[in-house]
Amino acid sequence: MPGLTRRMAEFAAGLSYESIPPQAAATAKLGITDCTGAMFAGRGEPVSKLMMELAQPAQAGEARVLYDRGRARAMDAALVNAAASHCLEYDDATLFHVSAVVVPTVLAEGEACGASGRDLIAAYVAGYETWAELMSRDQDKHHDKGWHPTGVFGTLAAAAAAIRLNRLDGERACMALSLAASMAAGLVANFGTMAKPIHAGRAAQNGILAARLARRGATASPDALEHPRGLLSAISFKGRVRLDEDIAAGRDWHILKHGLSIRRYPMCYSTNRTIDATLGLVERHRFAPEDVSDVEVTMGRAQSLPLRHHRPQTSLEAKFSAEFAVACPIVARRVTLQELDEAFVRKPDVQDLFPKVRVTTVEGIDPDYPLSLLGPHDRVKVTLRNGNVLDSGPLRYAKGHVRNPLSTEELFAKFADCTRGALSRSGSERLFERLQGLEAQPDIETVFG
């Protein structure tokens, strides 16, 4: 039997739109639509501007940068667009941000290749399946070792998407995945800084680079994934990784098992259930910040690992703070892009709540979604100064989770909010409709033109 690297390469190279289950195609369109909105929302962020300086977009180029900010080489457009898509923590949270890497890859390289809407959907599914297949082979969480899956598996997923778009044969596809394996990186220690969205940008850029190098004849080891000193063993926390087992990708579809969880709040997804629980208590009991004596948050231990900022001072730090996830809804009665700025984060009534928040962690992962970090449930208990205790009860699925999805109207409301300032209301409606009907579009110019 061929090795893992070759089997994954042949899967990506040979995936046809016609072989993809309808629900998988619908999930791909959901990811492409939501991530496009997140890209618009992140266009003006400092990290996006830095990436723009590096890419140096001009009038001519293979692919559009941030919709209407010029054009650049596809790999550089993907770098900018992926960083912008991920910098606000408003992209989807499945597999640790699969769309923030795969969508910019698909759109940039797809435009360069003259791909149709059906090609884009197939490339997205190739990327998703590759990411899930490789990440699922380890029994332990990569975050525990310090690896950020977006930077690591995102690079392989981007390469798989680019393999499909470039129509590489099996041998060159194998070289592309092996080249991408040597480019994969990203550290949890950099959460709450610009480095995190740069992980997504570099993953998209490197995936395209790997495919293009392979297309031109670059070589690499054909077993770079499964070799004892290959990628999967190198990044494994305890070495409990399956290297020889047959692949499920394209057979027992990962995308059908895990779907997509769309973020309702522009924060690390580890906080979204806590935010929902806190907002529910605020809406039911109408208490004020000064009424709060103590807050206890219960969540999974692995889930808490990214939440390293306990006294955040910047919007980036606040996105990775359980304390802010409680304080923001208590003070503002909402959690939107408007609250994620330094002025709000540093407000005295927000800062005063941080020491009152205690996080208790429990072992275990949601058994239905073992590839996530989420524990079995979140729970928020607020003790008021008058002695009353307000209990959210256990909350398992945040709004937007695949088991508690946004309606089409709610998804468009988020999309319209993200594109506000760049597109008119009618322009947002047209783009949303084209993305939702992507399989009928002949090329990317028709979608975005």
C-alpha positions as CSV (number, residue, x, y, z in Angstrom):
1,M,0.0,0.0,0.0
2,P,1.3,3.5,-0.8
3,G,2.4,5.6,2.2
4,L,0.3,8.3,3.8
5,T,1.9,11.2,1.9
6,R,1.2,9.6,-1.4
7,R,-2.3,8.6,-0.6
8,M,-3.2,12.1,0.6
9,A,-1.6,13.6,-2.5
10,E,-3.5,11.3,-4.8
11,F,-6.8,12.1,-3.0
12,A,-6.3,15.9,-3.4
13,A,-5.1,15.6,-7.0
14,G,-8.0,13.4,-8.1
15,L,-10.9,14.9,-6.2
16,S,-13.8,15.9,-8.6
17,Y,-16.7,18.2,-7.8
18,E,-19.1,15.4,-8.9
19,S,-17.7,13.1,-6.2
20,I,-18.4,15.5,-3.4
21,P,-21.5,14.9,-1.3
22,P,-24.0,17.8,-1.6
23,Q,-23.8,18.6,2.1
24,A,-20.0,18.8,1.8
25,A,-20.4,21.3,-1.1
26,A,-22.9,23.3,1.0
27,T,-20.4,23.4,3.9
28,A,-17.6,24.6,1.6
29,K,-19.9,27.4,0.4
30,L,-20.6,28.4,4.0
31,G,-16.9,28.5,4.8
32,I,-16.1,30.6,1.7
33,T,-18.9,33.0,2.3
34,D,-18.2,33.5,6.0
35,C,-14.5,33.8,5.6
36,T,-14.9,36.4,2.7
37,G,-16.9,38.5,5.2
38,A,-14.2,38.1,7.8
39,M,-11.5,39.2,5.3
40,F,-13.5,42.4,4.6
41,A,-13.7,43.1,8.3
42,G,-10.0,42.7,8.8
43,R,-8.8,44.8,5.9
44,G,-8.0,47.9,8.0
45,E,-6.2,46.2,10.9
46,P,-2.6,46.9,11.5
47,V,-1.4,43.4,10.6
48,S,-3.2,43.6,7.3
49,K,-1.5,46.9,6.5
50,L,1.9,45.4,7.3
51,M,1.2,42.4,5.0
52,M,0.1,44.9,2.3
53,E,3.5,46.6,2.5
54,L,5.2,43.3,1.9
55,A,3.0,42.2,-1.0
56,Q,3.2,45.6,-2.7
57,P,0.0,45.2,-4.8
58,A,-0.2,46.9,-8.1
59,Q,-2.6,47.3,-11.0
60,A,-1.4,44.0,-12.6
61,G,-1.0,40.7,-11.0
62,E,-2.5,37.2,-10.8
63,A,-5.0,37.7,-8.0
64,R,-6.9,40.5,-6.2
65,V,-5.8,41.7,-2.8
66,L,-8.4,42.4,-0.2
67,Y,-11.1,42.6,-2.9
68,D,-10.2,46.0,-4.4
69,R,-6.7,46.9,-3.0
70,G,-4.8,46.0,-6.1
71,R,-3.4,42.8,-7.4
72,A,-0.3,40.6,-6.7
73,R,1.2,37.2,-7.2
74,A,-1.3,34.6,-6.0
75,M,0.9,33.5,-3.1
76,D,1.3,37.1,-1.9
77,A,-2.4,37.8,-2.3
78,A,-3.1,34.7,-0.2
79,L,-0.7,35.9,2.5
80,V,-2.5,39.2,2.9
81,N,-6.0,37.9,2.5
82,A,-5.5,35.1,5.0
83,A,-3.9,37.4,7.7
84,A,-6.8,39.8,7.2
85,S,-9.4,36.9,7.5
86,H,-8.0,35.7,10.8
87,C,-6.8,38.8,12.6
88,L,-10.1,39.7,14.2
89,E,-10.9,36.1,15.3
90,Y,-14.1,36.3,13.4
91,D,-13.5,33.5,10.9
92,D,-14.9,30.0,11.6
93,A,-13.5,27.9,14.4
94,T,-13.6,24.3,13.0
95,L,-10.3,22.4,13.0
96,F,-8.8,25.7,14.4
97,H,-9.7,28.0,11.5
98,V,-9.7,25.9,8.4
99,S,-11.4,28.5,6.3
100,A,-9.0,31.4,7.2
101,V,-6.2,29.5,5.4
102,V,-8.1,27.5,2.7
103,V,-10.4,30.2,1.4
104,P,-7.7,32.8,0.7
105,T,-5.7,30.0,-1.0
106,V,-8.6,28.9,-3.1
107,L,-9.6,32.4,-4.1
108,A,-6.0,33.6,-5.0
109,E,-4.7,30.5,-6.7
110,G,-8.2,29.9,-8.2
111,E,-8.1,33.3,-9.9
112,A,-4.6,32.7,-11.2
113,C,-5.7,29.3,-12.6
114,G,-8.9,30.5,-14.1
115,A,-10.9,28.1,-11.9
116,S,-14.7,27.8,-11.9
117,G,-16.9,27.9,-8.9
118,R,-17.1,24.1,-8.8
119,D,-13.3,24.0,-8.9
120,L,-13.1,26.3,-5.9
121,I,-15.5,24.1,-4.0
122,A,-13.5,21.0,-4.8
123,A,-10.3,22.7,-3.8
124,Y,-11.8,23.8,-0.5
125,V,-13.0,20.2,0.3
126,A,-9.5,18.9,-0.6
127,G,-8.0,21.3,1.9
128,Y,-10.5,20.6,4.6
129,E,-10.2,16.8,4.3
130,T,-6.4,17.0,4.3
131,W,-6.3,19.1,7.5
132,A,-8.8,16.9,9.3
133,E,-7.2,13.7,8.2
134,L,-3.7,14.6,9.4
135,M,-4.8,16.3,12.6
136,S,-7.0,13.4,13.6
137,R,-4.2,10.9,13.6
138,D,-2.7,12.1,16.9
139,Q,-4.4,11.0,20.1
140,D,-3.1,14.1,21.9
141,K,-3.7,17.8,21.4
142,H,-1.1,19.7,19.5
143,H,-1.8,22.8,21.6
144,D,-0.4,20.9,24.6
145,K,2.9,20.7,22.7
146,G,2.8,24.4,21.8
147,W,1.9,23.9,18.1
148,H,-0.8,26.0,16.5
149,P,-2.7,23.8,14.1
150,T,-3.6,26.7,11.8
151,G,0.0,27.2,10.9
152,V,0.9,23.6,10.8
153,F,-2.0,21.7,9.2
154,G,-3.1,24.8,7.4
155,T,0.1,24.7,5.3
156,L,-0.7,21.1,4.2
157,A,-4.4,22.0,3.6
158,A,-3.4,25.0,1.4
159,A,-1.0,22.8,-0.5
160,A,-3.8,20.2,-1.1
161,A,-6.2,23.0,-2.3
162,A,-3.4,24.3,-4.7
163,I,-2.7,20.8,-5.9
164,R,-6.3,20.4,-6.9
165,L,-6.4,23.9,-8.6
166,N,-3.1,23.3,-10.5
167,R,-4.3,19.8,-11.5
168,L,-1.0,18.2,-10.5
169,D,-0.4,14.5,-11.2
170,G,0.0,12.1,-8.3
171,E,3.8,12.3,-8.3
172,R,4.0,16.1,-8.3
173,A,1.2,16.3,-5.8
174,C,3.2,14.0,-3.4
175,M,6.2,16.3,-3.8
176,A,4.0,19.3,-3.1
177,L,2.7,17.9,0.2
178,S,6.2,16.9,1.3
179,L,7.6,20.3,0.5
180,A,4.7,21.9,2.5
181,A,5.5,19.6,5.4
182,S,8.9,21.3,5.7
183,M,7.2,24.8,5.7
184,A,4.6,24.1,8.4
185,A,4.9,26.1,11.6
186,G,3.1,28.2,14.2
187,L,3.3,28.5,18.0
188,V,0.6,28.8,20.7
189,A,3.0,31.1,22.6
190,N,2.2,33.8,20.0
191,F,-1.5,33.9,20.6
192,G,-2.8,37.4,21.4
193,T,-0.3,39.0,19.0
194,M,0.0,39.8,15.3
195,A,2.0,36.6,14.9
196,K,-1.2,34.5,15.1
197,P,-2.9,35.8,11.9
198,I,0.5,35.8,10.2
199,H,0.4,32.0,10.9
200,A,-2.7,31.8,8.6
201,G,-1.1,34.1,6.0
202,R,2.1,32.1,5.8
203,A,0.2,28.8,5.7
204,A,-1.8,30.0,2.7
205,Q,1.3,31.5,1.0
206,N,3.5,28.4,1.6
207,G,0.8,26.0,0.4
208,I,0.7,27.7,-3.0
209,L,4.5,28.0,-3.1
210,A,4.8,24.2,-2.4
211,A,2.4,23.4,-5.2
212,R,4.1,25.7,-7.7
213,L,7.6,24.4,-6.8
214,A,6.4,20.8,-7.3
215,R,4.8,21.8,-10.6
216,R,8.2,23.0,-11.8
217,G,10.0,19.9,-10.7
218,A,11.1,20.5,-7.1
219,T,11.6,17.2,-5.2
220,A,11.1,16.1,-1.6
221,S,10.9,12.9,0.3
222,P,7.8,11.0,-0.7
223,D,7.2,10.0,3.0
224,A,7.6,13.3,4.7
225,L,4.4,13.0,6.7
226,E,4.7,9.4,7.9
227,H,8.4,8.9,8.3
228,P,9.6,8.3,11.9
229,R,11.4,11.6,11.6
230,G,8.7,13.2,9.5
231,L,6.1,15.9,10.3
232,L,3.5,13.9,12.2
233,S,6.0,12.3,14.6
234,A,8.0,15.5,15.0
235,I,5.0,17.5,16.2
236,S,3.3,14.8,18.3
237,F,3.0,15.6,22.0
238,K,3.5,12.0,23.2
239,G,4.2,10.1,20.0
240,R,0.8,8.5,19.9
241,V,0.2,9.2,16.2
242,R,-1.2,6.7,13.6
243,L,1.2,6.7,10.7
244,D,0.2,3.6,8.7
245,E,-3.6,3.5,8.9
246,D,-5.6,3.9,5.6
247,I,-7.1,7.4,5.0
248,A,-10.7,8.3,5.7
249,A,-10.6,11.4,3.5
250,G,-13.0,11.1,0.6
251,R,-14.5,7.9,2.0
252,D,-15.7,8.6,5.6
253,W,-15.9,12.3,4.9
254,H,-14.4,14.5,7.7
255,I,-16.3,17.5,6.4
256,L,-19.6,15.7,7.0
257,K,-18.6,14.6,10.5
258,H,-17.3,18.0,11.7
259,G,-19.0,20.6,9.5
260,L,-18.3,24.2,10.3
261,S,-18.9,26.2,13.5
262,I,-19.3,29.9,12.7
263,R,-18.2,32.5,15.2
264,R,-20.8,34.8,16.5
265,Y,-18.3,36.9,18.4
266,P,-14.9,38.2,17.3
267,M,-12.9,36.3,19.9
268,C,-11.1,33.1,20.4
269,Y,-13.7,30.3,20.0
270,S,-12.8,28.9,23.5
271,T,-14.7,31.9,24.9
272,N,-17.9,31.8,22.8
273,R,-19.9,29.5,25.1
274,T,-18.9,31.6,28.1
275,I,-20.0,34.7,26.3
276,D,-23.4,33.2,25.4
277,A,-23.8,32.0,29.1
278,T,-22.9,35.4,30.5
279,L,-25.1,37.3,28.1
280,G,-28.0,35.0,29.0
281,L,-27.6,35.8,32.7
282,V,-27.3,39.6,32.0
283,E,-30.5,39.5,29.8
284,R,-32.5,37.5,32.3
285,H,-31.4,39.3,35.5
286,R,-30.5,42.8,34.4
287,F,-27.6,43.3,37.0
288,A,-25.0,46.0,36.7
289,P,-21.2,45.6,36.8
290,E,-21.0,47.1,40.3
291,D,-23.4,44.5,41.5
292,V,-20.9,41.7,40.9
293,S,-19.0,40.2,43.7
294,D,-17.5,37.1,42.1
295,V,-17.8,35.1,38.8
296,E,-16.8,31.4,38.4
297,V,-16.4,30.1,34.9
298,T,-16.1,26.4,34.3
299,M,-14.6,25.1,31.0
300,G,-12.4,22.4,29.6
301,R,-8.7,22.3,30.5
302,A,-7.5,22.1,26.9
303,Q,-10.1,24.7,26.0
304,S,-8.5,27.1,28.4
305,L,-5.0,26.8,27.0
306,P,-5.3,29.6,24.4
307,L,-6.8,32.0,27.0
308,R,-3.5,33.2,28.4
309,H,-4.2,36.9,29.0
310,H,-5.8,37.4,32.4
311,R,-5.4,41.2,32.6
312,P,-5.7,42.2,28.9
313,Q,-4.7,45.7,27.9
314,T,-5.0,45.5,24.1
315,S,-7.8,44.2,21.8
316,L,-5.5,41.4,20.7
317,E,-5.0,40.2,24.2
318,A,-8.7,40.6,25.0
319,K,-9.5,38.1,22.3
320,F,-7.7,35.4,24.3
321,S,-9.0,36.3,27.8
322,A,-11.7,34.4,29.7
323,E,-11.9,37.4,32.0
324,F,-12.8,39.7,29.1
325,A,-15.3,37.2,27.8
326,V,-17.2,37.7,31.1
327,A,-16.5,41.4,31.6
328,C,-17.5,42.6,28.1
329,P,-21.1,41.3,28.1
330,I,-21.6,42.5,31.7
331,V,-20.5,46.0,30.9
332,A,-21.6,46.4,27.2
333,R,-24.5,43.9,27.1
334,R,-23.0,42.7,23.8
335,V,-19.7,41.5,22.3
336,T,-19.1,43.1,18.8
337,L,-16.2,44.5,16.8
338,Q,-16.9,47.8,18.5
339,E,-16.0,46.5,21.9
340,L,-12.7,45.0,20.7
341,D,-10.6,48.1,20.9
342,E,-8.1,49.4,23.4
343,A,-10.4,52.2,24.7
344,F,-13.1,49.8,25.7
345,V,-10.7,47.1,27.0
346,R,-9.1,49.6,29.3
347,K,-12.3,51.1,30.7
348,P,-12.2,51.1,34.5
349,D,-15.4,49.1,34.9
350,V,-14.1,46.5,32.5
351,Q,-10.7,46.3,34.2
352,D,-12.3,46.2,37.7
353,L,-14.2,42.9,36.8
354,F,-11.1,41.0,35.8
355,P,-9.9,40.1,39.3
356,K,-13.4,38.9,40.2
357,V,-13.4,36.2,37.5
358,R,-12.1,32.7,38.5
359,V,-11.7,30.0,35.9
360,T,-12.1,26.4,36.9
361,T,-11.1,23.7,34.4
362,V,-12.2,20.1,34.0
363,E,-10.7,17.3,31.9
364,G,-12.4,15.9,28.9
365,I,-13.3,16.9,25.3
366,D,-16.7,17.1,23.8
367,P,-17.1,13.5,22.7
368,D,-19.0,14.4,19.5
369,Y,-16.2,16.8,18.4
370,P,-12.9,15.2,19.4
371,L,-10.8,17.4,17.1
372,S,-11.8,20.5,19.0
373,L,-10.4,21.8,22.3
374,L,-13.8,22.3,23.8
375,G,-14.7,20.6,27.0
376,P,-18.0,18.9,27.7
377,H,-19.7,22.3,28.4
378,D,-19.2,25.8,29.9
379,R,-20.9,27.1,32.9
380,V,-21.0,30.6,34.4
381,K,-22.0,31.4,38.0
382,V,-22.2,35.1,39.1
383,T,-22.4,35.9,42.8
384,L,-23.9,39.3,43.4
385,R,-23.0,41.6,46.3
386,N,-26.5,40.9,47.8
387,G,-25.6,37.2,48.0
388,N,-27.7,36.0,45.1
389,V,-26.1,33.4,42.9
390,L,-27.0,33.4,39.2
391,D,-26.2,30.1,37.4
392,S,-26.3,29.7,33.6
393,G,-26.4,26.0,33.9
394,P,-24.3,23.9,31.5
395,L,-24.0,25.2,27.9
396,R,-22.7,22.8,25.3
397,Y,-23.2,24.6,22.0
398,A,-22.6,28.2,21.3
399,K,-24.8,29.9,18.8
400,G,-23.2,29.3,15.4
401,H,-21.9,25.9,16.3
402,V,-22.7,23.2,13.8
403,R,-25.3,21.8,16.2
404,N,-26.7,25.3,16.8
405,P,-26.2,27.0,13.5
406,L,-26.9,30.5,12.3
407,S,-29.9,30.9,10.0
408,T,-29.3,32.3,6.5
409,E,-30.6,35.6,7.8
410,E,-28.2,35.6,10.7
411,L,-25.3,34.6,8.5
412,F,-26.1,37.5,6.1
413,A,-26.4,39.9,9.1
414,K,-22.9,39.0,10.1
415,F,-21.7,39.3,6.4
416,A,-23.3,42.7,6.0
417,D,-21.7,43.9,9.2
418,C,-18.3,42.7,8.1
419,T,-18.6,44.3,4.6
420,R,-20.1,47.6,5.9
421,G,-17.9,50.5,4.7
422,A,-16.6,48.6,1.8
423,L,-19.8,47.6,0.0
424,S,-23.3,49.1,-0.1
425,R,-26.1,47.1,1.3
426,S,-27.1,46.0,-2.2
427,G,-23.5,45.2,-3.0
428,S,-23.3,43.0,0.1
429,E,-26.5,41.2,-0.9
430,R,-25.2,40.5,-4.5
431,L,-21.8,39.2,-3.3
432,F,-23.5,37.0,-0.6
433,E,-25.8,35.5,-3.2
434,R,-23.0,34.8,-5.6
435,L,-20.9,33.1,-3.0
436,Q,-23.9,31.0,-1.8
437,G,-24.5,30.0,-5.4
438,L,-20.8,29.5,-6.1
439,E,-21.3,26.2,-8.1
440,A,-23.0,28.2,-10.9
441,Q,-20.2,30.8,-11.2
442,P,-17.8,30.4,-14.2
443,D,-14.9,32.1,-12.6
444,I,-13.9,34.4,-9.7
445,E,-14.2,37.6,-11.8
446,T,-17.9,36.8,-12.1
447,V,-18.2,36.5,-8.3
448,F,-16.3,39.6,-7.3
449,G,-16.5,41.7,-10.5
